[in-house]
Amino acid sequence: MTTAPRRAFDALITERGLGFGGDYNPEQWSPDVWREDVELMRQAGVNLVTVGVFSWAMIEPTPGAREWGWLDEVLDLLHAGGIAVDLAAPVASPPPWLGIRHPETLPVDRDGVRLIPGSRNQFSPASRVYREHAAAITRDLAERYAQHPAVRMWHVGNEYGQVDHGDEAAREFRLWLRRRHGTIDALNDAWGTAFWSQRYADFDEILPPRRMPYLVNPTQSLDFRRYTSDQLLQCYRELRDVIRETGATQPITTNFMGFHALTDYWAWADDVDVVADDQYPDPASPESPSDIALVQDLMRSLGGGRSWVLMEQAISATSWREHNVPKSPLRARRDSLQAVARGADAVCYFQWRQARAGAERFHSAMLPHAGADSDVFRGVCRQGEDLTRLSSVAGASVPAEVAILFDWSSWWAGEEPARPTERLRTMTEVNRWYRELWRRGVAADVVSTTSDLSEYRTILVPHAYIVEPDTATALRAAVESGAHVVIGPFSGVADANAQVLTGRSPVLLRDLLGASSEEWGAVPEAGSPLTADARWDAGRAVAQPQAEILAERLRTEGADVLARHTGGDLDGIPALTRHAVGDGAAWYVGAVVDQATLSAVIGGALADAGVTDAFGGPAGVLPEGLEAVRRGDVLFLLNHADTRTDIAVDGSYVDLLTGEETIDGVGIAPGEVRALTERRTW
């Protein structure tokens, strides 16, 4: 990350307090509404808004035209109201005239259909014409407003994730392949093109993975995913550099989308000055509090532990799910404070004022159709007050003794078709494993395959289809130094080209695990019952342990067996093992197991490693629905349950949100949040 712009973001938060606001689209409204907006923003405590994300057609209604007057007035009004602006390069949605005059700028899907204007995101990242026009509008915008006092951040594009299979993409994909593989012979080796007579004589013969008669070459598909992420990143970099060339010194970012399947954020993270993310957890899902906590831990980790920005969320209902359950104001508040607890220094929404027209006319907003006399807006005002009270947490870190290994290429390769089962889903397993940390009040850093693992007590590897030698070496070194590593099934299967490693699996982790597999197999619908070893107390406490979805035909090679399959084709085969190595241990989960059994495994690894929870004690399971996370010297307690939760907290504390004092315990009503800081007496 660039040092000076990052300092500028930190200075903004120091000056204004925790950021609070949302996407503001004044081009949808008349100037008299703008003035009302600023007054209501001030009333709500809004101090940061993103402006202009979808304004390209307003600024450039015809090719080469520039209409700045409305934006001049809006920025002046916001500045006069004390509201900082995250000004967007409006390149996510080109004007219709661009695609009509230059159809090569429009994306083509895998069936060869060219998509037309009339929605949004109608551009090919590979199109040079699109990129020239995007650079031109961005340069003119930055030259005009880089020195405007309202502009404190820059927002490039919006939710990068466009995919193109057309001729523009084919040209750029071939160039990318030349850089990656060097020669056509090297590509043929990497892709295994001897299979099905796919061998290429020249790079010019290669196309994106469009519709084919049958299965696509899995390495071709993997490389196209890598190319797509890199191409989108190049689009972002070009516009970031254009902004910098105008003399702009403010932080520049774009909005990520959690564990987004089309962009490898490990490759992106160093190119944004502050990590920003859009988060839309489903209020109807009971797992959403833990699932979104994982995303928030990812965002903090992408920034190297620094604070981040929650750029978008919904204040009530979204409009793009089949069934859009609204949030209550209490739930919306809790979601915002959860992000702050996990490292966010700014909390924003989509959007400020609810749109009357267009595709998102029913997407909720901070100022709803009903206006300011509404529970939604009163809830917004309460959040503004809350964030003011929490200003002291700005910049504080979230300590983590546990790491979760996650790699985008491994995710992509591990979910290609024609596997033993397509029911094994990487993100499903990552969420399931993380849930056991969340239930215990244990924060985690999400780490890449190149991260330093030496500081972690426990490292979880839920599903790493690709494991390279350096990663295997790092995991072994961590275990030898005292860490406990837990590895999930169908891991270490392939190399960086998605070619299966030959030998007993996981080939590169076999010695570390003290166990190996000769076969991966889908488990029958009824599951495969497990029996815990008599010496594994935690496992014996599980009522009906069983394997589901996939299991490996394991044998031990020095590891202790924690549980075996009982009956069926795998009768007597080990399912769970633990191998002491150096000062630590490597645990192997050789099957997808039920949640209770997984809890016993992860809980055992945490206990053996001496991991502590947010309270500073052993990491045991918390009351149902209670989330505990420590940021700096503040202990956040969030009650996601429908009933009151009472919990012991040693010492005397003050709740920053209410000013109440508590001694040795606290009660938390359903949906409520406590932000406790130790009360000091001299």
Secondary structure, DSSP 4 states (H G I P E B T S, - for coil): --HHHHHHHHHHHHHH-SEEEEEE-GGGS-HHHHHHHHHHHHHHT--EEEE-TT-HHHH-SSTT----HHHHHHHHHHHHTT-EEEEEE-TTS--HHHHHH-GGGS-B-TTSPBP-SSSS----TT-HHHHHHHHHHHHHHHHHHTT-TTEEEEEESSS------SHHHHHHHHHHHHHHHSSHHHHHHHHTTTGGG---SSGGG-------SSPPPHHHHHHHHHHHHHHHHHHHHHHHHHHHHTT--S-EE-EE-SS-TT--HHHHGGGSSS-EEE----TT-TTHHHHHHHHHHHHHHHTTT--EEEEE--SS--SSSSS-PPPPHHHHHHHHHHHHHTTEEEEEES-SB--SSSTTTTS--SB-TT-SSSHHHHHHHHHHHHHHHTGGGTT-----SEEEE--HHHHHHHT-SSSS-S---HHHHHHHHHHHHHTTT--EEEE-TTS--TT-SEEEES--SB--HHHHHHHHHHHHTT-EEEE-SS-S-B-TTSPBPPSSBSGGGHHHHTEEEEEEEEPPTT-EEEEE-TT-HHHHTSSS-EEEEEEEEEEESSPEEEEEE-SSTTTT-EEEEEEEETTEEEEEE-EEE-HHHHHHHHHHHHHHHT-B-TTSSB-PPPSTTEEEEEETTEEEEEE-SSS-EEE---SEEEETTT--EEES-EEE-TT-EEEEEEPP--
